[in-house]
């Protein structure tokens, strides 16, 4: 019963959101997932951005053109991740990843955290589908910030550079919602980072964290960064340029 009521709330929230963003006139297909549903987890929590997905580049161009015609402006082209638009005070991020012939569930399985596993599919000017993953519902009931099983599998196979960013997002979500970070999931991430990642892969994970969370989002966790970088050796130039004799003479003086 509670689960059904929650899905009904998601549908109502999505209908209002699409009305505000698309005005009820858009005839394409759009997936809305993730942070747009945070107010349903904690009343009054602001929505930082509305994350949208489409099936193809053609659909993306159609959606962008529609939003620009409604008065949206381009805030940042953050390739290869997303295009950020601003419309009536809202931030809209259109992902560059194509859904293709995937389902709404497939889109949500690309996320890292369980609490992000909420999404809807808009089609023919209405909310055509609502999905909440079992892991998401369990995390909500236990007020816990956890990772999705699909993400942990992805990490183990691909050694994805998003790992440090995910550790940051776990703490950030817990702070926003008043939930607790699931320590078993947090420790599992660090174990993969230290035991399975090479030094190059750890460095790439730190670099991606700075590119996405620090530079793009404006968020920074000093303690997390220090912990992730503790074993990284200073990078040595692959080619050492000779120092002119005149400079050596000056330094000796």
FIPAZA-982534 format. One line per field, with one value per residue: residue number from 1; residue in three letters; y, z, x of N, C-alpha, C in turn. Coordinates in nm, 4 decimals, decimal comma, m for minus. Each point is the difference from the previous one (the first is absolute). Layout:
% residues N
selum	c(NUM;...)
vexpa	c(ALA;...)
nv	c(Y;...)
nw	c(Z;...)
nu	c(X;...)
cav	c(Y;...)
caw	c(Z;...)
cau	c(X;...)
cv	c(Y;...)
cw	c(Z;...)
cu	c(X;...)
END
This chain:
% residues 253
selum	c(1;2;3;4;5;6;7;8;9;10;11;12;13;14;15;16;17;18;19;20;21;22;23;24;25;26;27;28;29;30;31;32;33;34;35;36;37;38;39;40;41;42;43;44;45;46;47;48;49;50;51;52;53;54;55;56;57;58;59;60;61;62;63;64;65;66;67;68;69;70;71;72;73;74;75;76;77;78;79;80;81;82;83;84;85;86;87;88;89;90;91;92;93;94;95;96;97;98;99;100;101;102;103;104;105;106;107;108;109;110;111;112;113;114;115;116;117;118;119;120;121;122;123;124;125;126;127;128;129;130;131;132;133;134;135;136;137;138;139;140;141;142;143;144;145;146;147;148;149;150;151;152;153;154;155;156;157;158;159;160;161;162;163;164;165;166;167;168;169;170;171;172;173;174;175;176;177;178;179;180;181;182;183;184;185;186;187;188;189;190;191;192;193;194;195;196;197;198;199;200;201;202;203;204;205;206;207;208;209;210;211;212;213;214;215;216;217;218;219;220;221;222;223;224;225;226;227;228;229;230;231;232;233;234;235;236;237;238;239;240;241;242;243;244;245;246;247;248;249;250;251;252;253)
vexpa	c(UNK;UNK;UNK;UNK;UNK;UNK;UNK;UNK;UNK;UNK;UNK;UNK;UNK;UNK;UNK;UNK;UNK;UNK;UNK;UNK;UNK;UNK;UNK;UNK;UNK;UNK;UNK;UNK;UNK;UNK;UNK;UNK;UNK;UNK;UNK;UNK;UNK;UNK;UNK;UNK;UNK;UNK;UNK;UNK;UNK;UNK;UNK;UNK;UNK;UNK;UNK;UNK;UNK;UNK;UNK;UNK;UNK;UNK;UNK;UNK;UNK;UNK;UNK;UNK;UNK;UNK;UNK;UNK;UNK;UNK;UNK;UNK;UNK;UNK;UNK;UNK;UNK;UNK;UNK;UNK;UNK;UNK;UNK;UNK;UNK;UNK;UNK;UNK;UNK;UNK;UNK;UNK;UNK;UNK;UNK;UNK;UNK;UNK;UNK;UNK;UNK;UNK;UNK;UNK;UNK;UNK;UNK;UNK;UNK;UNK;UNK;UNK;UNK;UNK;UNK;UNK;UNK;UNK;UNK;UNK;UNK;UNK;UNK;UNK;UNK;UNK;UNK;UNK;UNK;UNK;UNK;UNK;UNK;UNK;UNK;UNK;UNK;UNK;UNK;UNK;UNK;UNK;UNK;UNK;UNK;UNK;UNK;UNK;UNK;UNK;UNK;UNK;UNK;UNK;UNK;UNK;UNK;UNK;UNK;UNK;UNK;UNK;UNK;UNK;UNK;UNK;UNK;UNK;UNK;UNK;UNK;UNK;UNK;UNK;UNK;UNK;UNK;UNK;UNK;UNK;UNK;UNK;UNK;UNK;UNK;UNK;UNK;UNK;UNK;UNK;UNK;UNK;UNK;UNK;UNK;UNK;UNK;UNK;UNK;UNK;UNK;UNK;UNK;UNK;UNK;UNK;UNK;UNK;UNK;UNK;UNK;UNK;UNK;UNK;UNK;UNK;UNK;UNK;UNK;UNK;UNK;UNK;UNK;UNK;UNK;UNK;UNK;UNK;UNK;UNK;UNK;UNK;UNK;UNK;UNK;UNK;UNK;UNK;UNK;UNK;UNK;UNK;UNK;UNK;UNK;UNK;UNK;UNK;UNK;UNK;UNK;UNK;UNK)
nv	c(m0,1206;0,0057;m0,1110;m0,0444;0,0414;m0,0547;m0,1032;0,0108;0,0194;m0,0995;m0,0662;0,0395;m0,0294;m0,1119;m0,0143;0,0451;m0,0833;m0,0952;0,0322;0,0115;m0,1126;m0,0870;0,0441;m0,1311;0,0605;m0,0583;m0,0389;0,0259;m0,0848;0,0077;m0,0247;0,0050;0,0144;m0,0640;0,1074;m0,0071;m0,1183;0,0764;0,0954;m0,1141;0,0115;0,1319;0,0320;0,0799;m0,1191;0,0937;0,0204;m0,0582;m0,1113;0,0113;m0,1294;0,0268;m0,1092;m0,0277;m0,0504;0,1155;0,0223;m0,0622;m0,0873;m0,0063;0,0046;m0,0905;m0,0637;0,0102;m0,0233;m0,0959;m0,0357;0,0101;m0,0593;m0,0729;0,0375;m0,1278;0,0065;m0,0095;m0,0734;m0,1259;m0,0165;m0,0909;m0,0017;m0,1328;0,0828;0,1313;0,0467;0,1073;0,0039;0,1256;m0,0293;0,1257;0,0170;m0,0890;m0,0944;m0,0132;m0,1275;0,0120;m0,1263;m0,0153;m0,0784;m0,0729;0,0029;0,0368;m0,1327;0,0601;m0,0554;0,0471;m0,1260;m0,0160;0,1102;m0,0408;m0,1093;0,1121;0,0212;0,0791;0,0908;m0,0826;0,1072;m0,0181;m0,1204;0,1255;m0,0377;0,0838;m0,0515;0,1070;m0,0235;0,0617;0,0933;m0,1135;m0,0195;m0,0684;0,0269;m0,0692;0,0205;m0,0871;m0,0031;m0,1329;0,0197;0,0783;m0,0805;m0,0972;0,0762;0,0319;m0,1246;m0,0254;0,1015;m0,0743;0,0494;m0,0649;m0,0896;0,0132;m0,1213;0,0589;0,1031;m0,0771;m0,0634;0,1159;0,0399;m0,1175;0,0137;0,1236;m0,0130;0,0321;0,1082;m0,0360;m0,0918;0,0867;0,0302;m0,1321;m0,0142;0,1008;m0,0552;m0,1067;0,0648;0,0501;m0,1164;m0,0626;0,0975;m0,0054;m0,1326;0,0089;m0,0698;m0,1315;0,0231;m0,0925;m0,0243;m0,1051;0,0805;0,0915;m0,0949;m0,0520;0,1259;0,0282;m0,1167;0,0281;0,1205;m0,0533;m0,1005;0,0533;0,1255;0,0217;0,0402;m0,0392;m0,1093;m0,0057;0,0278;m0,0854;m0,0780;0,0367;m0,0170;m0,1104;m0,0279;0,0441;m0,0734;m0,0979;m0,0451;0,0220;m0,0203;m0,1076;m0,0801;0,0302;m0,1333;0,0021;m0,1226;0,0852;m0,0482;m0,0074;0,1198;0,0419;m0,0662;0,0476;0,1113;m0,0621;m0,0913;0,1135;m0,0535;0,0980;0,0626;m0,0805;0,1131;m0,0408;0,1289;m0,0056;0,1251;0,0100;0,0316;0,1147;m0,0029;0,0994;m0,0844;m0,1047;0,0812;0,0436;m0,1294;m0,0335;0,1120)
nw	c(0,0000;0,0908;m0,0578;m0,0075;0,1249;0,0256;m0,0740;0,0686;0,1088;m0,0417;m0,0332;0,1128;0,0679;m0,0707;0,0166;0,1251;0,0155;m0,0669;0,0751;0,1044;m0,0337;m0,0308;0,1001;0,0023;m0,0708;0,0728;m0,1261;0,0550;0,0104;0,1314;0,0518;0,1132;0,0491;0,1166;0,0051;m0,1110;0,0591;0,0262;m0,0421;m0,0710;0,0116;m0,0192;0,0689;m0,1043;m0,0310;m0,0290;m0,1216;m0,0002;m0,0574;m0,1207;0,0267;m0,1272;m0,0477;m0,1151;m0,0991;m0,0655;m0,0797;m0,0875;0,0964;0,0210;m0,1280;m0,0115;0,1089;m0,0390;m0,1252;0,0524;0,0836;m0,1013;m0,0715;0,1109;m0,0408;m0,0114;0,0813;m0,0813;0,1107;m0,0452;m0,0954;0,0871;m0,1211;0,0026;0,1032;m0,0094;m0,0457;0,0594;0,0266;m0,0142;0,0750;0,0049;0,0139;m0,0895;0,0530;m0,1301;0,0287;m0,1275;0,0360;m0,0238;0,1043;m0,1088;0,0203;m0,1285;m0,0085;0,0921;0,1180;0,0690;0,0270;m0,1291;m0,0178;0,0874;m0,0699;m0,0697;0,0982;0,0881;0,0435;0,0978;0,0752;m0,1001;0,0464;m0,0207;m0,0828;m0,0988;m0,0799;m0,0705;m0,0437;m0,1161;0,0519;0,0483;0,1316;m0,0796;0,0857;0,1120;0,0420;0,1000;0,0046;0,0178;m0,0504;m0,0860;m0,0168;m0,0042;m0,0809;m0,0613;0,0057;m0,0327;m0,0781;m0,1025;m0,0096;m0,1088;m0,0454;m0,1305;0,0046;m0,0925;0,0860;0,1064;m0,0747;m0,0408;0,1273;0,0409;m0,1016;0,0070;0,1330;0,0037;m0,0677;m0,0019;0,0447;m0,0122;m0,1159;m0,0114;0,0496;m0,0793;m0,1015;0,0501;0,0326;m0,1223;m0,0514;0,0789;m0,0288;m0,1274;0,0050;0,0732;m0,1010;0,0134;m0,0158;m0,0875;0,1183;m0,0099;m0,0557;0,0958;0,0915;m0,0622;m0,0088;0,1245;0,0286;m0,0852;0,0544;0,1204;m0,0106;m0,0708;0,0382;m0,1184;0,0153;m0,1259;0,0308;0,1090;m0,0736;m0,0907;0,1060;0,0497;m0,1182;m0,0150;0,1237;m0,0274;m0,1105;0,0654;0,1146;m0,0210;m0,1210;m0,0321;0,1066;0,0176;0,0102;0,1250;0,0146;0,0813;0,0999;m0,0791;m0,0495;0,1225;0,0397;m0,1045;0,0347;0,1159;m0,0886;m0,0506;m0,0795;0,0304;m0,0946;m0,0686;m0,0499;m0,1111;m0,0182;0,0356;m0,0021;m0,0813;0,1059;m0,0582;m0,0522;m0,0671;0,0022;m0,0320;m0,0860;m0,0386;m0,0026;m0,0591;m0,0680)
nu	c(0,0828;0,0995;0,0440;m0,1243;m0,0161;0,1193;m0,0334;m0,1125;0,0729;0,0754;m0,1085;m0,0583;0,1097;0,0075;m0,1308;0,0152;0,1020;m0,0600;m0,1040;0,0818;0,0601;m0,0965;m0,0738;0,0156;0,0973;0,0921;0,0189;0,1188;0,1032;m0,0183;0,1191;m0,0680;0,1240;0,0161;0,0814;m0,0732;0,0223;0,1048;m0,0851;m0,0094;0,1318;0,0024;m0,1054;m0,0154;0,0501;0,0900;m0,0455;0,1190;m0,0420;m0,0512;0,0220;0,0230;m0,0617;0,0594;m0,0705;0,0052;0,1022;m0,0751;m0,0321;0,1302;0,0285;m0,0961;0,0429;0,1257;m0,0359;m0,0756;0,0977;0,0852;m0,0939;0,0037;0,1214;0,0353;0,1045;0,1030;0,0146;0,0071;0,0897;m0,0401;0,0552;m0,0095;m0,0226;m0,0141;m0,1150;0,0508;m0,1310;m0,0389;m0,1068;m0,0388;0,1308;m0,0333;0,0762;0,0132;0,0271;0,0319;m0,0099;0,1298;m0,0201;m0,0037;m0,1301;m0,0077;0,0035;0,0751;m0,0237;m0,1032;m0,0231;0,0251;m0,0703;m0,0906;0,0220;0,0056;m0,0877;0,0599;m0,0864;m0,0369;0,0215;0,0856;m0,0336;m0,0346;m0,0950;m0,0260;m0,0893;0,0294;m0,1245;m0,0107;0,0800;0,0505;m0,0122;0,0815;0,1012;m0,0135;0,1256;m0,0048;0,1325;0,0022;0,1224;m0,0634;m0,1030;0,0891;0,0751;m0,1129;m0,0436;0,1264;m0,0392;0,0402;0,1229;m0,0393;0,0852;m0,0211;m0,0556;m0,0771;0,0067;m0,0186;m0,0880;m0,0501;0,0096;m0,0449;m0,0846;m0,0481;0,0047;m0,1279;0,0355;m0,1268;0,0853;0,0984;m0,0503;m0,0146;0,1212;0,0302;m0,0638;0,0593;0,1101;m0,0013;m0,0380;0,0868;0,0845;m0,0335;m0,0044;0,1118;0,0542;0,0241;0,1295;m0,0332;0,0553;m0,0810;m0,0891;0,0160;0,0119;m0,1070;m0,0431;0,0366;m0,0572;m0,0976;m0,0101;0,0219;m0,0876;m0,0997;m0,0024;0,0540;0,1261;0,0159;m0,0694;0,0747;0,1070;m0,0445;m0,0241;0,1172;0,0579;m0,0745;0,0349;0,1221;m0,0031;m0,0630;0,0479;0,1288;0,0512;m0,0733;m0,0026;0,1291;0,0125;0,0458;0,0487;0,0601;m0,0717;m0,1059;0,0299;0,0259;m0,1077;m0,0649;0,0656;m0,0217;m0,0373;m0,0471;0,0904;0,0842;m0,0688;0,0827;0,0479;m0,0612;0,0150;0,1261;m0,0436;0,1040;0,0715;m0,0266;0,1230;m0,0554;m0,1079;0,0778;0,0626;m0,1238;m0,0455;0,1140;m0,0176)
cav	c(0,1206;0,1171;0,0080;0,0513;0,1422;0,0706;0,0099;0,0990;0,1303;0,0206;0,0336;0,1368;0,0900;0,0009;0,0736;0,1431;0,0339;0,0055;0,1145;0,1193;0,0006;m0,0197;0,0722;m0,0867;0,0050;m0,0774;m0,1273;m0,1005;m0,0895;0,0498;m0,0706;0,0871;m0,0908;0,0483;0,1051;0,0747;m0,0574;0,0162;0,0518;m0,1075;m0,0693;0,0934;0,1157;0,1292;m0,0082;0,0613;m0,0796;0,0683;m0,0078;m0,0992;m0,0840;m0,0564;m0,0892;m0,0269;m0,1242;0,0160;0,1360;0,0714;0,0378;0,1028;0,1267;0,0411;0,0501;0,1247;0,1037;0,0306;0,0755;0,1320;0,0767;0,0381;0,1035;m0,0528;0,0437;m0,0975;0,0421;m0,0649;m0,1241;m0,0790;m0,1275;m0,0875;m0,0375;0,0559;0,1398;0,0676;0,1117;0,0679;0,0388;0,0513;m0,0236;m0,1423;m0,0548;m0,1243;m0,0650;m0,1024;m0,0912;m0,0359;m0,1444;m0,0367;m0,1139;m0,1004;m0,0766;m0,0389;0,0326;0,0916;m0,0731;m0,0025;0,1312;0,0109;m0,0923;0,0626;0,0897;m0,0582;m0,0090;m0,0592;0,1011;0,0639;m0,0940;0,0421;0,0663;m0,0075;0,0155;0,0891;m0,0359;0,0444;0,1078;m0,0470;m0,0912;m0,1315;m0,1082;0,0348;m0,1155;0,0109;m0,1279;m0,0595;0,0502;0,1371;m0,0045;m0,0523;0,1064;0,1015;m0,0523;m0,0080;0,1314;m0,0321;0,0327;m0,1212;m0,0095;m0,0979;m0,1201;0,0125;0,0877;m0,0733;m0,0938;0,0826;0,0390;m0,1156;m0,0418;0,1083;0,0905;0,1308;0,1147;0,0742;m0,0512;0,1051;0,0864;m0,0693;0,0139;0,1369;0,0101;m0,0712;0,0915;0,1156;m0,0420;m0,0233;0,1306;0,0667;m0,0684;m0,0414;m0,1453;m0,0510;m0,0731;m0,1419;m0,0143;m0,1178;0,0402;0,0936;m0,0769;m0,0784;0,0901;0,0240;m0,1244;m0,0082;0,1074;m0,0302;m0,1349;m0,0374;0,1060;0,0325;0,1400;0,0828;0,0050;0,0847;0,1386;0,0377;0,0201;0,1302;0,1031;0,0123;0,0654;0,1440;0,0511;m0,0004;0,0471;0,1243;0,1053;0,0164;0,0135;0,0936;m0,0682;m0,0508;m0,0652;m0,0033;m0,1230;m0,1070;0,0156;m0,0339;m0,1454;m0,0632;0,0343;m0,0264;m0,0928;0,0391;0,0559;0,1181;m0,0319;0,0448;0,0246;m0,1083;0,0539;0,1061;0,0978;0,0468;0,1353;0,0796;0,0224;0,1346;m0,0055;m0,0667;0,0956;0,0962;m0,0646;m0,0210;0,1300)
caw	c(0,0000;0,0066;m0,1251;m0,1018;0,0282;m0,0372;m0,1456;m0,0384;0,0262;m0,1059;m0,1229;0,0124;m0,0032;m0,1372;m0,0841;0,0243;m0,0521;m0,1464;m0,0370;0,0181;m0,0927;m0,1398;m0,0277;m0,0495;m0,1462;m0,0652;m0,0469;m0,0021;0,1143;0,0906;0,1274;0,1113;0,1040;0,0966;0,1001;m0,0099;0,0931;0,1376;0,0931;0,0458;0,1064;0,1120;m0,0365;m0,0062;m0,0523;m0,1329;m0,1138;m0,0601;m0,1455;m0,0557;m0,0904;m0,1064;m0,0979;m0,1211;m0,0642;m0,1083;m0,0217;m0,0669;0,1059;0,0819;m0,0733;0,0013;0,1345;0,0216;m0,0807;0,0634;0,1225;m0,0380;m0,0483;0,1190;0,0717;0,0701;m0,0464;0,0249;0,1080;m0,0191;m0,0775;0,0786;m0,0687;m0,0630;0,1035;m0,0145;m0,0377;0,1076;m0,0413;0,1056;m0,0448;0,1089;0,1281;0,0177;m0,0733;m0,0699;m0,0560;m0,0982;m0,0104;m0,1337;m0,0168;m0,0622;0,0573;m0,1048;0,0174;0,1403;0,0778;0,1123;0,0982;m0,0498;0,0289;0,1436;0,0358;m0,0279;0,1109;0,1025;0,1324;m0,0007;0,0156;m0,1307;m0,0857;m0,0204;m0,1294;m0,0760;m0,1456;m0,0561;m0,1398;m0,0508;0,0860;0,1300;0,0696;m0,0500;0,0823;0,1245;0,0492;0,1213;0,0158;0,1338;0,0847;0,0372;0,1012;0,1228;0,0549;0,0561;0,1233;0,1043;0,0064;m0,0188;m0,1292;m0,0460;m0,1429;m0,0732;m0,0380;m0,1382;0,0004;0,0588;m0,1042;m0,1007;0,0562;0,0082;m0,1349;m0,0792;0,0811;m0,0449;0,0659;0,0766;0,1371;0,1004;m0,0093;0,0686;0,1433;0,0356;m0,0131;0,1129;0,1138;m0,0336;0,0085;0,1403;0,0643;m0,0513;0,0347;0,1392;0,0026;0,0393;m0,1016;0,0304;0,0108;m0,0747;m0,1396;m0,0065;0,0138;m0,1223;m0,1016;0,0309;m0,0225;m0,1449;m0,0358;0,0443;m0,0339;m0,1406;m0,0908;m0,0107;0,0370;m0,1100;0,0098;0,1147;m0,0406;m0,0916;0,0816;0,0660;m0,1041;m0,0374;0,1134;m0,0096;m0,1221;0,0070;0,1264;0,0479;m0,1012;m0,0600;0,1009;0,1041;0,1297;0,0301;0,1301;0,0185;0,0670;m0,0988;m0,0997;0,0624;0,0163;m0,1313;m0,0635;0,0919;m0,0563;m0,1355;m0,0084;m0,0869;m0,1403;m0,0480;m0,1448;m0,0802;m0,0690;0,0777;m0,0874;0,0512;0,0539;m0,0642;0,0845;0,0565;0,1166;0,1031;0,0517;0,0821;0,1228;0,0813;0,0584)
cau	c(m0,0828;0,0863;0,0750;m0,0926;m0,0208;0,1225;0,0031;m0,1009;0,0612;0,0995;m0,0724;m0,0522;0,1152;0,0512;m0,0948;0,0238;0,1329;m0,0048;m0,0828;0,0830;0,1136;m0,0387;m0,1237;m0,1056;m0,0086;0,1061;m0,0535;0,1055;0,0160;0,1036;0,0164;0,0381;0,0489;0,0980;m0,0162;m0,1262;m0,0979;0,0468;m0,1016;m0,0870;0,0729;0,0044;m0,0826;0,0669;0,1362;0,0021;0,0464;0,1150;m0,0122;m0,0918;0,0792;m0,0821;0,0616;m0,0790;0,0449;0,0962;0,0474;m0,1097;m0,0940;0,0661;m0,0072;m0,1408;m0,0311;0,0743;m0,0642;m0,1284;0,0249;0,0516;m0,1150;m0,0776;0,0735;0,1172;0,1317;0,1068;0,0898;0,1297;0,0042;0,0947;0,0249;m0,1007;m0,0961;m0,1339;m0,0184;m0,0729;m0,0843;m0,0746;m0,1336;m0,0841;0,0641;0,0309;0,1138;m0,0366;0,1177;m0,0369;0,1137;0,0471;m0,0138;m0,1268;m0,0701;m0,0161;m0,1231;m0,0067;m0,1194;0,0190;0,0804;0,1386;0,0579;0,0245;0,1072;0,1299;0,0305;0,0862;m0,0614;m0,1334;m0,1043;m0,0224;m0,0717;m0,1391;m0,0097;m0,1247;0,0113;m0,1023;m0,0229;m0,1298;m0,0493;m0,0450;0,0898;m0,0371;0,0555;0,0687;0,0770;0,0813;0,0687;m0,0137;0,1089;m0,0354;m0,1061;0,0596;0,0843;m0,0900;m0,0602;0,1032;0,0655;0,1417;0,0606;0,0675;0,0275;m0,0793;0,0755;0,0473;0,1165;0,1119;0,0436;0,0675;0,1295;0,0885;0,0410;0,0569;0,0835;m0,0481;0,0633;m0,1006;m0,0060;0,0208;m0,1187;m0,1083;0,0244;m0,0418;m0,1451;m0,0608;m0,0010;m0,0826;m0,1402;m0,0332;m0,0117;m0,1196;m0,1240;m0,0040;0,0129;0,1308;0,0763;0,0175;0,1460;0,0444;0,0117;0,1125;0,1245;0,0173;0,0548;0,1413;0,0731;0,0235;0,0930;0,1358;0,0456;m0,0196;0,0430;0,1419;0,0242;m0,0498;m0,1460;m0,0334;0,0246;m0,1079;m0,1202;0,0162;m0,0111;m0,1412;m0,0660;0,0243;m0,0635;m0,1459;m0,0566;0,0614;m0,0041;m0,1330;m0,1050;0,0393;0,0033;0,1340;0,0163;0,1450;0,0428;m0,0138;0,1057;0,1276;0,0042;0,0128;0,1281;0,1107;0,0984;0,0383;0,1339;0,0079;0,0266;0,1299;m0,0040;0,0576;0,1164;0,0630;0,0622;0,1295;0,0044;0,1071;0,1176;m0,0074;m0,0866;0,0771;0,0986;m0,0722;m0,0400;0,1208;0,0361)
cv	c(0,1262;0,0194;0,0571;0,1491;0,0826;0,0163;0,1006;0,1413;0,0331;0,0446;0,1443;0,1022;0,0126;0,0790;0,1500;0,0437;0,0132;0,1173;0,1280;0,0085;m0,0018;0,0680;m0,0837;m0,0071;m0,0925;m0,1390;m0,1105;m0,0862;0,0462;m0,0847;0,1010;m0,0892;0,0749;0,1111;0,0799;m0,0481;0,0133;0,0561;m0,1062;m0,0789;0,0867;0,1279;0,1292;m0,0024;0,0570;m0,0965;0,0772;0,0012;m0,1113;m0,0780;m0,0696;m0,0879;m0,0147;m0,1205;0,0178;0,1449;0,0845;0,0471;0,1113;0,1358;0,0540;0,0613;0,1331;0,1149;0,0436;0,0880;0,1400;0,0890;0,0464;0,1044;m0,0485;0,0578;m0,1066;0,0559;m0,0594;m0,1258;m0,0865;m0,1382;m0,0752;m0,0375;0,0538;0,1419;0,0640;0,1208;0,0650;0,0491;0,0418;m0,0327;m0,1452;m0,0390;m0,1351;m0,0578;m0,1148;m0,0875;m0,0265;m0,1508;m0,0326;m0,1201;m0,1125;m0,0728;m0,0502;0,0450;0,1037;m0,0663;m0,0045;0,1326;0,0097;m0,0917;0,0541;0,0944;m0,0713;m0,0253;m0,0460;0,1043;0,0770;m0,0876;0,0277;0,0706;m0,0155;0,0159;0,0810;m0,0337;0,0423;0,0931;m0,0483;m0,0902;m0,1422;m0,1134;0,0585;m0,1235;0,0384;m0,1354;m0,0550;0,0506;0,1421;0,0009;m0,0502;0,1066;0,1099;m0,0471;m0,0030;0,1318;m0,0154;0,0387;m0,1179;0,0092;m0,1030;m0,1221;0,0087;0,0870;m0,0720;m0,1018;0,0729;0,0409;m0,1147;m0,0407;0,1094;0,0869;0,1455;0,1131;0,0790;m0,0340;0,1092;0,0965;m0,0626;0,0087;0,1388;0,0096;m0,0729;0,0918;0,1191;m0,0346;m0,0199;0,1320;0,0711;m0,0593;m0,0318;m0,1509;m0,0365;m0,0688;m0,1450;m0,0303;m0,1215;0,0346;0,0970;m0,0745;m0,0837;0,0854;0,0253;m0,1254;m0,0187;0,1010;m0,0375;m0,1332;m0,0312;0,1045;0,0088;0,1454;0,0935;0,0137;0,0833;0,1476;0,0493;0,0255;0,1345;0,1126;0,0214;0,0677;0,1517;0,0590;0,0157;0,0613;0,1354;0,1121;0,0254;0,0276;0,0997;m0,0595;m0,0586;m0,0556;m0,0210;m0,1319;m0,1196;0,0052;m0,0401;m0,1514;m0,0704;0,0206;m0,0437;m0,0908;0,0378;0,0651;0,1237;m0,0408;0,0630;0,0243;m0,1131;0,0460;0,1172;0,0926;0,0447;0,1456;0,0755;0,0285;0,1369;0,0018;m0,0694;0,0952;0,1004;m0,0612;m0,0203;0,1287;0,0325)
cw	c(0,0000;m0,1295;m0,1119;0,0187;m0,0402;m0,1514;m0,0508;0,0221;m0,1076;m0,1290;0,0045;m0,0083;m0,1420;m0,0930;0,0169;m0,0619;m0,1517;m0,0482;0,0089;m0,1045;m0,1460;m0,0362;m0,0554;m0,1506;m0,0699;m0,0369;m0,0067;0,1254;0,0829;0,1265;0,1046;0,1181;0,1018;0,0910;m0,0069;0,1011;0,1457;0,0947;0,0501;0,1130;0,1239;m0,0431;0,0030;m0,0551;m0,1423;m0,1060;m0,0676;m0,1518;m0,0383;m0,1066;m0,1009;m0,0923;m0,1197;m0,0709;m0,1027;m0,0102;m0,0698;0,1020;0,0876;m0,0674;m0,0020;0,1349;0,0262;m0,0758;0,0630;0,1236;m0,0300;m0,0494;0,1156;0,0845;0,0769;m0,0607;0,0346;0,1065;m0,0172;m0,0836;0,0615;m0,0629;0,0703;0,0940;m0,0269;m0,0550;0,1080;m0,0557;0,1238;m0,0584;0,1215;0,1377;0,0282;m0,0829;m0,0570;m0,0623;m0,0905;m0,0258;m0,1455;m0,0237;m0,0571;0,0716;m0,1025;0,0167;0,1439;0,0666;0,1061;0,1073;m0,0420;0,0282;0,1476;0,0459;m0,0343;0,1136;0,1027;0,1315;m0,0076;0,0064;m0,1290;m0,0915;m0,0129;m0,1349;m0,0636;m0,1486;m0,0487;m0,1482;m0,0392;0,0992;0,1329;0,0632;m0,0340;0,0907;0,1226;0,0471;0,1238;0,0206;0,1406;0,0965;0,0474;0,1110;0,1335;0,0671;0,0633;0,1330;0,1151;0,0158;m0,0114;m0,1394;m0,0411;m0,1490;m0,0635;m0,0339;m0,1415;m0,0078;0,0575;m0,0987;m0,1082;0,0475;m0,0027;m0,1368;m0,0710;0,0757;m0,0349;0,0833;0,0864;0,1488;0,1055;m0,0004;0,0736;0,1518;0,0487;0,0017;0,1142;0,1217;m0,0224;0,0120;0,1444;0,0731;m0,0418;0,0572;0,1490;0,0134;0,0506;m0,1178;0,0441;m0,0006;m0,0760;m0,1474;m0,0174;0,0075;m0,1243;m0,1126;0,0245;m0,0240;m0,1484;m0,0418;0,0349;m0,0524;m0,1490;m0,0991;m0,0022;0,0419;m0,1092;0,0087;0,1196;m0,0343;m0,0934;0,0764;0,0725;m0,1013;m0,0406;0,1108;m0,0090;m0,1213;0,0161;0,1284;0,0434;m0,1018;m0,0509;0,1046;0,1101;0,1388;0,0233;0,1409;0,0216;0,0623;m0,0947;m0,1009;0,0567;0,0142;m0,1329;m0,0609;0,0813;m0,0606;m0,1402;0,0020;m0,0890;m0,1422;m0,0438;m0,1497;m0,0760;m0,0733;0,0800;m0,0946;0,0599;0,0457;m0,0649;0,0988;0,0676;0,1268;0,1157;0,0653;0,0931;0,1336;0,0918;0,0679;0,1138)
cu	c(0,0866;0,0772;m0,0870;m0,0263;0,1211;0,0090;m0,1036;0,0540;0,1033;m0,0693;m0,0520;0,1139;0,0552;m0,0915;0,0184;0,1320;m0,0019;m0,0858;0,0820;0,1108;m0,0438;m0,1310;m0,1126;m0,0097;0,0994;m0,0512;0,1054;m0,0009;0,1193;0,0016;0,0475;0,0378;0,0848;m0,0474;m0,1281;m0,1029;0,0435;m0,1056;m0,0970;0,0658;0,0130;m0,0709;0,0829;0,1403;0,0027;0,0509;0,1131;m0,0087;m0,0960;0,0763;m0,0913;0,0830;m0,0936;0,0613;0,1117;0,0451;m0,1072;m0,1034;0,0578;m0,0089;m0,1432;m0,0367;0,0697;m0,0656;m0,1314;0,0211;0,0540;m0,1138;m0,0888;0,0710;0,1209;0,1274;0,1027;0,0936;0,1388;m0,0172;0,1094;0,0166;0,1118;m0,1136;m0,1407;0,0058;m0,0850;m0,0742;m0,0620;m0,1325;m0,0828;0,0574;0,0342;0,1220;m0,0404;0,1261;m0,0458;0,1217;0,0380;m0,0040;m0,1376;m0,0610;m0,0126;m0,1324;m0,0145;m0,1287;0,0322;0,0862;0,1470;0,0705;0,0379;0,1119;0,1384;0,0413;0,0876;m0,0716;m0,1457;m0,1101;m0,0274;m0,0851;m0,1481;m0,0077;m0,1365;0,0323;m0,1196;m0,0146;m0,1409;m0,0699;m0,0593;0,1064;m0,0429;0,0467;0,0693;0,0757;0,0791;0,0657;m0,0228;0,1071;m0,0286;m0,1039;0,0552;0,0868;m0,0856;m0,0565;0,1008;0,0767;0,1519;0,0459;0,0873;0,0305;m0,0929;0,0857;0,0574;0,1253;0,1221;0,0545;0,0789;0,1395;0,0985;0,0539;0,0785;0,1006;m0,0321;0,0586;m0,0978;0,0019;0,0162;m0,1188;m0,1181;0,0159;m0,0408;m0,1521;m0,0721;m0,0095;m0,0905;m0,1487;m0,0439;m0,0222;m0,1282;m0,1288;m0,0134;0,0026;0,1396;0,0668;0,0134;0,1503;0,0519;0,0207;0,1181;0,1328;0,0276;0,0593;0,1487;0,0833;0,0309;0,1061;0,1442;0,0512;m0,0035;0,0507;0,1534;0,0202;m0,0513;m0,1516;m0,0442;0,0202;m0,1113;m0,1289;0,0044;m0,0162;m0,1460;m0,0793;0,0176;m0,0706;m0,1510;m0,0551;0,0551;m0,0169;m0,1415;m0,1089;0,0344;0,0009;0,1385;0,0034;0,1493;0,0462;m0,0078;0,1134;0,1356;0,0150;0,0215;0,1379;0,1208;0,1070;0,0461;0,1374;m0,0014;0,0354;0,1318;m0,0088;0,0667;0,1253;0,0542;0,0740;0,1341;m0,0074;0,1158;0,1129;m0,0080;m0,0843;0,0712;0,0987;m0,0665;m0,0388;0,1207;0,0430;m0,0926)
END
